[in-house]
Amino acid sequence: MVDVWRRMAVLAAAVGTLGATPAMAQQTGLKIGALMSLTGPLQAYGESCLNGARLAADEINAAGGVLGGKLSLAVGDTQTSPQPGVDAAQKLVSVEGVSGMVGALSSGVTIPVASTVSGRAGIPQISPASTSPVITNLNDNDFLFRTVPSDAFQGVAMAQIAQEKGAKTVGVVYVNNDYGQGLAEAFSDAFEKAGGKVAASVAYEEKQASYRGELQRAAQGRPDTLVLIAYPGDGIPILRQSLEGGFFTKFLFSDGMKAPEIISAIGAKYLDGSAGTAPEALPDFPASKTFAQAYRAKFGELPPKPYIDASYDAVYLIALAAEKAKSSGGKAIRDALRDVANAPGEKVGPGDWAKAKQLIASGKDVDYVGAAGDHSFDKQGDVRGTFSHWEIKNGEIVTVKVFEPK
C-alpha cells in the first residue's frame, strides 16, 4: 500500500503541470472521459453505466452536439482498484485530453483520482456511484461532484428497512474501503439509535479465498440478519459460504449488491425475501420515465441496477456546463456546473438537449432535473436523494417503494 501511495504522489506532481491544456486545445466539440469498472469487483455495473453515458452522448449529438461539434467519450477501465484507476484517469487527461470525467464507480477509486489527478489538473469529475461520506469534505479543489447521494443518507435508509423487515440484532460484514466503512458506520449508528443491536461489524479484504472467519465473527451472539455491504465479486462467495456454513440465512444488502448476477450465482430460493437499498428516483418522476423509455429503445432492456441513470445525468451536466461556459476548459466547466444544475432556471431534463441549448444561446438559465433526481449541487458538490427498498422475489429484483430517509 505504501508503494501505491508513493506512485500516486509522483503521479500527482506530474499531473499538476498539465492544467487544462489538453481540453483548451479543443476548438469545437467536447471529449468526456468515462472512468468505469469494466473489470474487477464492480464489473457487474461497469457496462450498464457506460451504456447510460453512451445514451446521453448519442442524444446530445443527434440534437446538434456541443460547442459546435460532436461529444465523444473516451473510456478508461479502473479495474475497481485505486492504482489502475489513477493510471486510467491520467491517460484520459494527459493523452485523450478530456474536458471532464464521469466516474469512477468505486469510492476507493474516485477519492485517489480526485486527489491526485482531476483536482490537480483542473478537470471536473462527476461520480455516478461513489457514495462514501469521506467525499463530502475531500480536498479536491472543488472539482469533484456526484449525482448520487452520500451514504450518510443511505445508512439511515438501510436502518429503516432493517426495522421494517423485523431485524432486532444484526451482524455487519463490509468491504474494507471508504465505501464499506462509511456505510457500515452510518448504518450501525442509525440502527442502534432506533433501538436495534449490532452484534458485530466486521471488515473484509477483497479477493479472498475464504470469508468464513469474518462470517464467524459477525455471527457471534446469533444475530438474526446479515447486513452485507459489498460488491458482487466478493459478495457472491460471502453469501455462498454463509449459507454453506449455516452462519446466516436472512440478508440485507447495500446498493453494491443490487445485481441479478447474485441471484443466478446463489439461487433464487436461497435469496427470496432478501432486501436492500439503493439510490433511486421516485417512480412517478417524469425525467426518470423519459430516460427509461430511451434506454430501452436503444439497448432493449433496462437492467435492475443502480447508477445507470446517474451516469447518463453526469454526461448531460458536463455538456450543459460546457455549453453554458462556451468553453471546453476544465475550470470554466466546473464553474458553470452549479449554474446548470441548480435553481433558478427553466427546467430541462433527459432528451431536452436541443431545448436546453437554445435557452442557453438566448442567455437564459437552465436547471437540469435528471433521470436519477434533482441534482442541486451543494457547496461540496453533493446532492440529496431518494432510495429504493428493493427485494428479491421469485428470482427477480423488484422495487417495493422509493422513499427519502428520515
C-alpha beads as a LAMMPS data file, in Angstrom:
LAMMPS data file: protein, C-alpha beads

406 atoms
405 bonds

1 atom types
1 bond types

-500.0 500.0 xlo xhi
-500.0 500.0 ylo yhi
-500.0 500.0 zlo zhi

Masses

1 110.0

Atoms # bond

1 1 1 0.000 0.000 0.000
2 1 1 2.915 2.370 0.707
3 1 1 4.208 1.819 -2.826
4 1 1 0.778 2.550 -4.256
5 1 1 0.504 5.892 -2.485
6 1 1 4.108 6.784 -3.368
7 1 1 3.280 6.199 -7.030
8 1 1 0.185 8.344 -6.630
9 1 1 2.241 11.179 -5.163
10 1 1 4.657 11.069 -8.104
11 1 1 1.720 10.998 -10.468
12 1 1 0.138 13.969 -8.716
13 1 1 3.233 16.084 -9.314
14 1 1 3.220 15.149 -12.990
15 1 1 -0.451 15.831 -13.471
16 1 1 -0.182 19.152 -11.659
17 1 1 1.864 20.501 -14.570
18 1 1 -0.812 19.603 -17.087
19 1 1 -3.511 22.063 -16.019
20 1 1 -6.321 22.275 -18.535
21 1 1 -4.019 22.330 -21.561
22 1 1 -5.463 19.292 -23.420
23 1 1 -9.040 20.491 -23.023
24 1 1 -8.151 24.057 -24.019
25 1 1 -6.612 22.762 -27.226
26 1 1 -10.016 21.605 -28.484
27 1 1 -11.569 24.062 -30.933
28 1 1 -15.000 22.510 -31.343
29 1 1 -16.856 19.679 -29.686
30 1 1 -16.216 18.104 -26.335
31 1 1 -14.479 14.969 -25.117
32 1 1 -15.551 13.427 -21.817
33 1 1 -13.771 10.584 -20.052
34 1 1 -15.818 7.624 -18.842
35 1 1 -13.909 6.107 -15.929
36 1 1 -15.691 2.784 -15.459
37 1 1 -15.284 -0.571 -13.669
38 1 1 -15.164 -2.810 -16.727
39 1 1 -13.286 -5.447 -14.712
40 1 1 -12.873 -6.172 -11.013
41 1 1 -15.418 -6.441 -8.170
42 1 1 -17.760 -3.825 -9.675
43 1 1 -17.657 -5.239 -13.199
44 1 1 -21.364 -6.094 -12.958
45 1 1 -22.142 -2.369 -13.116
46 1 1 -19.492 -1.069 -15.494
47 1 1 -21.002 -1.822 -18.881
48 1 1 -24.528 -0.741 -17.959
49 1 1 -23.246 2.563 -16.539
50 1 1 -21.190 3.069 -19.675
51 1 1 -24.342 2.484 -21.723
52 1 1 -26.051 5.227 -19.732
53 1 1 -23.223 7.597 -20.639
54 1 1 -23.340 6.487 -24.286
55 1 1 -27.067 7.138 -24.465
56 1 1 -26.579 10.701 -23.243
57 1 1 -23.790 11.321 -25.756
58 1 1 -25.872 9.924 -28.630
59 1 1 -28.858 12.100 -27.711
60 1 1 -26.718 15.222 -27.468
61 1 1 -25.076 14.556 -30.832
62 1 1 -28.403 13.799 -32.503
63 1 1 -29.747 17.139 -31.230
64 1 1 -26.937 19.345 -32.511
65 1 1 -23.852 18.443 -30.484
66 1 1 -21.966 20.714 -28.111
67 1 1 -19.677 23.706 -28.676
68 1 1 -20.214 23.489 -32.397
69 1 1 -19.083 19.882 -32.705
70 1 1 -19.612 16.349 -31.509
71 1 1 -19.473 14.997 -27.974
72 1 1 -17.173 11.987 -27.755
73 1 1 -16.461 9.545 -24.929
74 1 1 -13.023 8.193 -24.087
75 1 1 -13.265 5.096 -21.904
76 1 1 -10.896 4.039 -19.135
77 1 1 -11.131 0.827 -17.097
78 1 1 -10.410 1.367 -13.407
79 1 1 -10.387 -2.396 -12.708
80 1 1 -12.195 -1.319 -9.495
81 1 1 -8.769 -0.724 -7.960
82 1 1 -7.051 2.531 -6.893
83 1 1 -3.785 2.421 -8.821
84 1 1 -5.207 1.167 -12.151
85 1 1 -7.958 3.748 -11.717
86 1 1 -5.474 6.571 -11.214
87 1 1 -3.456 5.351 -14.217
88 1 1 -6.591 5.259 -16.385
89 1 1 -7.587 8.750 -15.254
90 1 1 -4.121 10.128 -16.006
91 1 1 -4.322 8.722 -19.518
92 1 1 -7.743 10.260 -20.062
93 1 1 -6.410 13.668 -19.013
94 1 1 -2.911 13.718 -20.481
95 1 1 -3.348 11.578 -23.615
96 1 1 -7.031 11.786 -24.522
97 1 1 -7.344 15.436 -23.486
98 1 1 -10.753 15.100 -21.865
99 1 1 -12.541 18.174 -20.535
100 1 1 -14.356 16.291 -17.786
101 1 1 -14.751 12.781 -16.368
102 1 1 -17.719 10.642 -15.439
103 1 1 -16.668 8.193 -12.734
104 1 1 -15.245 6.390 -11.027
105 1 1 -17.820 3.986 -9.622
106 1 1 -15.994 2.810 -6.511
107 1 1 -15.353 5.407 -3.797
108 1 1 -11.984 3.760 -3.236
109 1 1 -11.036 4.754 -6.783
110 1 1 -12.837 8.076 -7.028
111 1 1 -11.067 9.508 -3.978
112 1 1 -7.454 8.992 -5.153
113 1 1 -8.386 10.062 -8.691
114 1 1 -9.861 13.309 -7.378
115 1 1 -6.917 13.928 -5.041
116 1 1 -4.112 13.167 -7.478
117 1 1 -5.483 13.672 -10.982
118 1 1 -8.687 15.634 -11.619
119 1 1 -8.370 18.052 -8.704
120 1 1 -4.782 18.892 -9.617
121 1 1 -5.282 19.019 -13.385
122 1 1 -8.405 21.160 -13.079
123 1 1 -10.737 18.653 -14.723
124 1 1 -14.296 18.365 -13.352
125 1 1 -15.162 14.845 -12.239
126 1 1 -18.706 13.629 -11.554
127 1 1 -19.097 10.231 -9.928
128 1 1 -22.432 8.500 -10.535
129 1 1 -21.859 5.821 -7.896
130 1 1 -19.309 6.797 -5.230
131 1 1 -21.254 7.204 -2.010
132 1 1 -18.614 7.382 0.734
133 1 1 -19.197 10.202 3.260
134 1 1 -15.439 10.900 3.047
135 1 1 -16.013 12.518 -0.360
136 1 1 -18.041 15.365 1.135
137 1 1 -15.019 17.041 2.738
138 1 1 -12.326 15.773 0.377
139 1 1 -9.636 18.257 -0.658
140 1 1 -10.392 18.137 -4.408
141 1 1 -10.222 21.885 -5.223
142 1 1 -13.997 21.732 -5.877
143 1 1 -13.547 19.601 -8.992
144 1 1 -15.356 16.520 -7.640
145 1 1 -19.139 16.254 -7.806
146 1 1 -21.546 13.331 -7.657
147 1 1 -25.005 12.511 -8.976
148 1 1 -25.652 10.012 -6.193
149 1 1 -26.376 10.796 -2.524
150 1 1 -23.895 10.131 0.257
151 1 1 -24.049 7.005 2.384
152 1 1 -24.670 9.317 5.319
153 1 1 -28.253 9.122 3.985
154 1 1 -28.181 5.526 2.766
155 1 1 -27.154 4.260 6.189
156 1 1 -30.327 5.762 7.631
157 1 1 -32.377 4.238 4.812
158 1 1 -30.879 0.780 5.459
159 1 1 -31.650 1.070 9.174
160 1 1 -35.261 1.891 8.392
161 1 1 -35.609 -1.146 6.107
162 1 1 -33.934 -3.398 8.670
163 1 1 -36.539 -2.355 11.220
164 1 1 -39.404 -2.791 8.782
165 1 1 -38.166 -6.302 7.988
166 1 1 -38.214 -7.155 11.683
167 1 1 -34.467 -7.289 12.322
168 1 1 -33.607 -6.924 16.005
169 1 1 -29.934 -7.908 16.131
170 1 1 -27.669 -7.870 13.075
171 1 1 -24.142 -8.774 12.090
172 1 1 -22.460 -6.442 9.590
173 1 1 -19.834 -7.548 7.076
174 1 1 -18.397 -4.774 4.919
175 1 1 -15.712 -4.308 2.287
176 1 1 -12.664 -2.654 3.831
177 1 1 -12.586 0.572 1.839
178 1 1 -14.046 4.065 2.113
179 1 1 -17.415 2.952 0.779
180 1 1 -17.764 -0.038 3.073
181 1 1 -16.502 1.635 6.224
182 1 1 -18.568 4.795 5.743
183 1 1 -21.815 2.939 5.078
184 1 1 -21.245 0.430 7.880
185 1 1 -20.737 3.239 10.369
186 1 1 -23.763 5.214 9.120
187 1 1 -25.995 2.135 9.249
188 1 1 -24.815 0.983 12.676
189 1 1 -25.290 4.427 14.187
190 1 1 -28.823 4.809 12.780
191 1 1 -29.873 1.232 13.612
192 1 1 -28.745 1.429 17.214
193 1 1 -30.300 4.874 17.709
194 1 1 -33.585 3.302 16.574
195 1 1 -33.283 0.562 19.200
196 1 1 -31.592 -2.207 17.220
197 1 1 -28.389 -4.002 18.163
198 1 1 -25.278 -4.547 16.046
199 1 1 -23.696 -7.716 17.389
200 1 1 -20.511 -7.248 15.364
201 1 1 -19.257 -5.149 12.480
202 1 1 -16.504 -6.926 10.548
203 1 1 -14.383 -5.649 7.660
204 1 1 -13.142 -7.970 4.926
205 1 1 -10.352 -7.644 2.376
206 1 1 -11.243 -8.168 -1.259
207 1 1 -10.467 -11.242 -3.372
208 1 1 -10.004 -13.713 -0.523
209 1 1 -10.328 -17.450 -0.986
210 1 1 -12.431 -17.720 2.161
211 1 1 -14.561 -15.334 4.206
212 1 1 -15.596 -17.855 6.845
213 1 1 -13.542 -16.158 9.552
214 1 1 -15.331 -12.857 9.004
215 1 1 -18.701 -14.593 8.902
216 1 1 -17.962 -16.463 12.110
217 1 1 -17.126 -13.217 13.915
218 1 1 -20.204 -11.484 12.533
219 1 1 -22.413 -14.387 13.666
220 1 1 -21.314 -14.271 17.302
221 1 1 -24.313 -13.778 19.558
222 1 1 -26.606 -15.352 16.955
223 1 1 -27.886 -12.183 15.212
224 1 1 -30.949 -12.721 13.045
225 1 1 -29.744 -10.900 9.903
226 1 1 -26.525 -10.339 7.970
227 1 1 -26.104 -6.807 6.657
228 1 1 -23.767 -7.238 3.693
229 1 1 -22.048 -4.149 2.305
230 1 1 -20.132 -5.499 -0.660
231 1 1 -19.766 -5.760 -4.416
232 1 1 -20.878 -8.825 -6.384
233 1 1 -17.306 -10.032 -6.971
234 1 1 -16.810 -10.743 -3.256
235 1 1 -20.431 -10.673 -2.150
236 1 1 -21.312 -13.843 -4.062
237 1 1 -18.720 -16.076 -2.332
238 1 1 -19.584 -14.467 1.026
239 1 1 -23.242 -15.399 0.531
240 1 1 -22.354 -18.902 -0.619
241 1 1 -20.088 -19.509 2.373
242 1 1 -22.659 -18.030 4.751
243 1 1 -25.302 -20.470 3.556
244 1 1 -22.939 -23.443 3.419
245 1 1 -21.651 -22.780 6.929
246 1 1 -25.052 -22.010 8.409
247 1 1 -23.929 -18.571 9.577
248 1 1 -26.866 -16.560 8.198
249 1 1 -29.941 -17.204 6.070
250 1 1 -31.513 -13.726 6.212
251 1 1 -29.799 -10.872 4.359
252 1 1 -29.980 -7.111 3.978
253 1 1 -27.900 -5.689 1.123
254 1 1 -26.356 -2.359 0.218
255 1 1 -26.644 -0.792 -3.232
256 1 1 -23.403 -2.511 -4.262
257 1 1 -25.212 -5.863 -4.257
258 1 1 -28.218 -4.860 -6.362
259 1 1 -27.398 -7.075 -9.329
260 1 1 -29.177 -10.049 -10.963
261 1 1 -25.823 -11.829 -11.032
262 1 1 -26.070 -12.632 -7.321
263 1 1 -29.397 -14.413 -7.856
264 1 1 -28.146 -16.535 -10.735
265 1 1 -24.985 -17.431 -8.794
266 1 1 -26.625 -18.316 -5.457
267 1 1 -30.103 -19.445 -6.470
268 1 1 -33.420 -17.673 -6.111
269 1 1 -34.781 -19.984 -3.399
270 1 1 -31.951 -19.047 -1.019
271 1 1 -32.357 -15.302 -1.501
272 1 1 -36.115 -14.952 -1.781
273 1 1 -37.257 -12.187 0.569
274 1 1 -33.810 -10.631 0.919
275 1 1 -33.948 -6.847 0.836
276 1 1 -31.664 -3.941 0.125
277 1 1 -31.388 -0.224 -0.524
278 1 1 -30.085 1.766 -3.477
279 1 1 -30.363 5.339 -4.720
280 1 1 -33.407 5.607 -6.989
281 1 1 -35.653 8.355 -8.290
282 1 1 -39.314 8.433 -7.368
283 1 1 -41.313 6.095 -9.655
284 1 1 -43.610 8.850 -10.940
285 1 1 -40.670 11.158 -11.710
286 1 1 -41.190 12.260 -15.362
287 1 1 -37.454 12.564 -16.108
288 1 1 -36.881 9.008 -14.903
289 1 1 -39.635 7.674 -17.161
290 1 1 -38.266 9.540 -20.186
291 1 1 -34.798 8.133 -19.568
292 1 1 -36.088 4.570 -19.103
293 1 1 -38.001 4.697 -22.383
294 1 1 -34.963 5.989 -24.259
295 1 1 -32.664 3.380 -22.696
296 1 1 -34.992 0.523 -23.609
297 1 1 -35.338 1.828 -27.154
298 1 1 -31.567 1.772 -27.610
299 1 1 -30.434 -1.248 -25.588
300 1 1 -33.508 -3.484 -25.364
301 1 1 -33.900 -3.582 -21.586
302 1 1 -33.068 -1.508 -18.521
303 1 1 -31.269 -3.755 -16.015
304 1 1 -32.415 -3.508 -12.363
305 1 1 -29.082 -1.996 -11.388
306 1 1 -28.244 1.360 -9.814
307 1 1 -26.093 4.170 -11.239
308 1 1 -27.109 3.865 -14.913
309 1 1 -29.335 6.934 -14.792
310 1 1 -26.780 8.817 -12.676
311 1 1 -24.095 8.105 -15.319
312 1 1 -26.404 9.464 -18.011
313 1 1 -27.060 12.598 -15.951
314 1 1 -23.352 13.200 -15.365
315 1 1 -22.697 13.402 -19.120
316 1 1 -25.595 15.799 -19.619
317 1 1 -24.397 18.045 -16.787
318 1 1 -20.827 18.316 -18.071
319 1 1 -22.087 19.037 -21.598
320 1 1 -24.574 21.651 -20.365
321 1 1 -21.872 23.339 -18.301
322 1 1 -19.545 23.458 -21.312
323 1 1 -22.285 24.988 -23.432
324 1 1 -23.072 27.494 -20.690
325 1 1 -19.391 28.420 -20.295
326 1 1 -18.835 28.426 -24.067
327 1 1 -15.610 26.603 -23.300
328 1 1 -14.086 23.141 -23.080
329 1 1 -11.713 24.339 -20.358
330 1 1 -11.972 22.329 -17.175
331 1 1 -12.198 25.273 -14.774
332 1 1 -14.813 27.024 -16.912
333 1 1 -16.946 23.873 -16.973
334 1 1 -16.515 23.397 -13.218
335 1 1 -17.603 26.976 -12.561
336 1 1 -20.757 26.519 -14.679
337 1 1 -21.881 23.166 -13.225
338 1 1 -23.947 24.637 -10.389
339 1 1 -25.445 27.190 -12.814
340 1 1 -26.971 24.446 -14.970
341 1 1 -27.884 22.066 -12.125
342 1 1 -29.390 24.403 -9.548
343 1 1 -32.330 26.809 -9.489
344 1 1 -33.182 29.327 -10.750
345 1 1 -33.644 28.467 -14.398
346 1 1 -36.050 26.838 -16.791
347 1 1 -36.228 23.144 -16.046
348 1 1 -34.827 20.771 -18.664
349 1 1 -34.292 17.040 -18.463
350 1 1 -33.468 13.862 -20.357
351 1 1 -33.936 14.273 -24.094
352 1 1 -34.170 18.062 -23.850
353 1 1 -30.761 18.869 -25.274
354 1 1 -31.986 20.982 -28.220
355 1 1 -34.274 22.983 -25.925
356 1 1 -31.544 23.488 -23.335
357 1 1 -29.012 24.531 -25.932
358 1 1 -31.425 27.097 -27.381
359 1 1 -32.196 28.523 -23.952
360 1 1 -28.505 28.887 -23.122
361 1 1 -27.797 30.511 -26.503
362 1 1 -30.512 33.086 -25.817
363 1 1 -28.936 33.953 -22.479
364 1 1 -31.449 32.163 -20.256
365 1 1 -30.679 29.984 -17.254
366 1 1 -31.443 26.266 -17.233
367 1 1 -31.968 23.905 -14.298
368 1 1 -31.295 20.273 -15.231
369 1 1 -33.600 17.803 -13.494
370 1 1 -32.049 14.417 -14.162
371 1 1 -33.132 10.841 -14.632
372 1 1 -31.708 9.984 -11.203
373 1 1 -33.206 13.006 -9.451
374 1 1 -32.940 16.746 -8.984
375 1 1 -29.199 17.335 -8.932
376 1 1 -28.875 20.570 -6.999
377 1 1 -25.191 20.569 -6.048
378 1 1 -24.328 21.979 -2.639
379 1 1 -21.011 23.671 -1.874
380 1 1 -19.311 20.269 -1.529
381 1 1 -20.676 19.007 -4.853
382 1 1 -23.114 16.651 -3.094
383 1 1 -26.793 16.042 -3.800
384 1 1 -29.642 14.769 -1.683
385 1 1 -31.766 11.942 -2.991
386 1 1 -34.296 9.202 -2.518
387 1 1 -33.689 5.480 -2.027
388 1 1 -35.440 2.321 -3.066
389 1 1 -36.389 -0.519 -0.766
390 1 1 -35.816 -3.420 -3.156
391 1 1 -36.330 -7.123 -2.607
392 1 1 -35.652 -10.391 -4.356
393 1 1 -38.968 -12.047 -5.196
394 1 1 -39.385 -15.143 -7.342
395 1 1 -35.867 -14.761 -8.683
396 1 1 -36.183 -11.114 -9.677
397 1 1 -35.211 -7.763 -8.173
398 1 1 -38.303 -5.657 -7.576
399 1 1 -38.764 -2.193 -6.067
400 1 1 -41.047 -2.242 -3.040
401 1 1 -41.041 1.519 -2.523
402 1 1 -38.952 4.646 -3.020
403 1 1 -38.549 6.988 -0.070
404 1 1 -36.495 9.752 1.484
405 1 1 -34.822 8.555 4.690
406 1 1 -35.872 10.281 7.914

Bonds

1 1 1 2
2 1 2 3
3 1 3 4
4 1 4 5
5 1 5 6
6 1 6 7
7 1 7 8
8 1 8 9
9 1 9 10
10 1 10 11
11 1 11 12
12 1 12 13
13 1 13 14
14 1 14 15
15 1 15 16
16 1 16 17
17 1 17 18
18 1 18 19
19 1 19 20
20 1 20 21
21 1 21 22
22 1 22 23
23 1 23 24
24 1 24 25
25 1 25 26
26 1 26 27
27 1 27 28
28 1 28 29
29 1 29 30
30 1 30 31
31 1 31 32
32 1 32 33
33 1 33 34
34 1 34 35
35 1 35 36
36 1 36 37
37 1 37 38
38 1 38 39
39 1 39 40
40 1 40 41
41 1 41 42
42 1 42 43
43 1 43 44
44 1 44 45
45 1 45 46
46 1 46 47
47 1 47 48
48 1 48 49
49 1 49 50
50 1 50 51
51 1 51 52
52 1 52 53
53 1 53 54
54 1 54 55
55 1 55 56
56 1 56 57
57 1 57 58
58 1 58 59
59 1 59 60
60 1 60 61
61 1 61 62
62 1 62 63
63 1 63 64
64 1 64 65
65 1 65 66
66 1 66 67
67 1 67 68
68 1 68 69
69 1 69 70
70 1 70 71
71 1 71 72
72 1 72 73
73 1 73 74
74 1 74 75
75 1 75 76
76 1 76 77
77 1 77 78
78 1 78 79
79 1 79 80
80 1 80 81
81 1 81 82
82 1 82 83
83 1 83 84
84 1 84 85
85 1 85 86
86 1 86 87
87 1 87 88
88 1 88 89
89 1 89 90
90 1 90 91
91 1 91 92
92 1 92 93
93 1 93 94
94 1 94 95
95 1 95 96
96 1 96 97
97 1 97 98
98 1 98 99
99 1 99 100
100 1 100 101
101 1 101 102
102 1 102 103
103 1 103 104
104 1 104 105
105 1 105 106
106 1 106 107
107 1 107 108
108 1 108 109
109 1 109 110
110 1 110 111
111 1 111 112
112 1 112 113
113 1 113 114
114 1 114 115
115 1 115 116
116 1 116 117
117 1 117 118
118 1 118 119
119 1 119 120
120 1 120 121
121 1 121 122
122 1 122 123
123 1 123 124
124 1 124 125
125 1 125 126
126 1 126 127
127 1 127 128
128 1 128 129
129 1 129 130
130 1 130 131
131 1 131 132
132 1 132 133
133 1 133 134
134 1 134 135
135 1 135 136
136 1 136 137
137 1 137 138
138 1 138 139
139 1 139 140
140 1 140 141
141 1 141 142
142 1 142 143
143 1 143 144
144 1 144 145
145 1 145 146
146 1 146 147
147 1 147 148
148 1 148 149
149 1 149 150
150 1 150 151
151 1 151 152
152 1 152 153
153 1 153 154
154 1 154 155
155 1 155 156
156 1 156 157
157 1 157 158
158 1 158 159
159 1 159 160
160 1 160 161
161 1 161 162
162 1 162 163
163 1 163 164
164 1 164 165
165 1 165 166
166 1 166 167
167 1 167 168
168 1 168 169
169 1 169 170
170 1 170 171
171 1 171 172
172 1 172 173
173 1 173 174
174 1 174 175
175 1 175 176
176 1 176 177
177 1 177 178
178 1 178 179
179 1 179 180
180 1 180 181
181 1 181 182
182 1 182 183
183 1 183 184
184 1 184 185
185 1 185 186
186 1 186 187
187 1 187 188
188 1 188 189
189 1 189 190
190 1 190 191
191 1 191 192
192 1 192 193
193 1 193 194
194 1 194 195
195 1 195 196
196 1 196 197
197 1 197 198
198 1 198 199
199 1 199 200
200 1 200 201
201 1 201 202
202 1 202 203
203 1 203 204
204 1 204 205
205 1 205 206
206 1 206 207
207 1 207 208
208 1 208 209
209 1 209 210
210 1 210 211
211 1 211 212
212 1 212 213
213 1 213 214
214 1 214 215
215 1 215 216
216 1 216 217
217 1 217 218
218 1 218 219
219 1 219 220
220 1 220 221
221 1 221 222
222 1 222 223
223 1 223 224
224 1 224 225
225 1 225 226
226 1 226 227
227 1 227 228
228 1 228 229
229 1 229 230
230 1 230 231
231 1 231 232
232 1 232 233
233 1 233 234
234 1 234 235
235 1 235 236
236 1 236 237
237 1 237 238
238 1 238 239
239 1 239 240
240 1 240 241
241 1 241 242
242 1 242 243
243 1 243 244
244 1 244 245
245 1 245 246
246 1 246 247
247 1 247 248
248 1 248 249
249 1 249 250
250 1 250 251
251 1 251 252
252 1 252 253
253 1 253 254
254 1 254 255
255 1 255 256
256 1 256 257
257 1 257 258
258 1 258 259
259 1 259 260
260 1 260 261
261 1 261 262
262 1 262 263
263 1 263 264
264 1 264 265
265 1 265 266
266 1 266 267
267 1 267 268
268 1 268 269
269 1 269 270
270 1 270 271
271 1 271 272
272 1 272 273
273 1 273 274
274 1 274 275
275 1 275 276
276 1 276 277
277 1 277 278
278 1 278 279
279 1 279 280
280 1 280 281
281 1 281 282
282 1 282 283
283 1 283 284
284 1 284 285
285 1 285 286
286 1 286 287
287 1 287 288
288 1 288 289
289 1 289 290
290 1 290 291
291 1 291 292
292 1 292 293
293 1 293 294
294 1 294 295
295 1 295 296
296 1 296 297
297 1 297 298
298 1 298 299
299 1 299 300
300 1 300 301
301 1 301 302
302 1 302 303
303 1 303 304
304 1 304 305
305 1 305 306
306 1 306 307
307 1 307 308
308 1 308 309
309 1 309 310
310 1 310 311
311 1 311 312
312 1 312 313
313 1 313 314
314 1 314 315
315 1 315 316
316 1 316 317
317 1 317 318
318 1 318 319
319 1 319 320
320 1 320 321
321 1 321 322
322 1 322 323
323 1 323 324
324 1 324 325
325 1 325 326
326 1 326 327
327 1 327 328
328 1 328 329
329 1 329 330
330 1 330 331
331 1 331 332
332 1 332 333
333 1 333 334
334 1 334 335
335 1 335 336
336 1 336 337
337 1 337 338
338 1 338 339
339 1 339 340
340 1 340 341
341 1 341 342
342 1 342 343
343 1 343 344
344 1 344 345
345 1 345 346
346 1 346 347
347 1 347 348
348 1 348 349
349 1 349 350
350 1 350 351
351 1 351 352
352 1 352 353
353 1 353 354
354 1 354 355
355 1 355 356
356 1 356 357
357 1 357 358
358 1 358 359
359 1 359 360
360 1 360 361
361 1 361 362
362 1 362 363
363 1 363 364
364 1 364 365
365 1 365 366
366 1 366 367
367 1 367 368
368 1 368 369
369 1 369 370
370 1 370 371
371 1 371 372
372 1 372 373
373 1 373 374
374 1 374 375
375 1 375 376
376 1 376 377
377 1 377 378
378 1 378 379
379 1 379 380
380 1 380 381
381 1 381 382
382 1 382 383
383 1 383 384
384 1 384 385
385 1 385 386
386 1 386 387
387 1 387 388
388 1 388 389
389 1 389 390
390 1 390 391
391 1 391 392
392 1 392 393
393 1 393 394
394 1 394 395
395 1 395 396
396 1 396 397
397 1 397 398
398 1 398 399
399 1 399 400
400 1 400 401
401 1 401 402
402 1 402 403
403 1 403 404
404 1 404 405
405 1 405 406
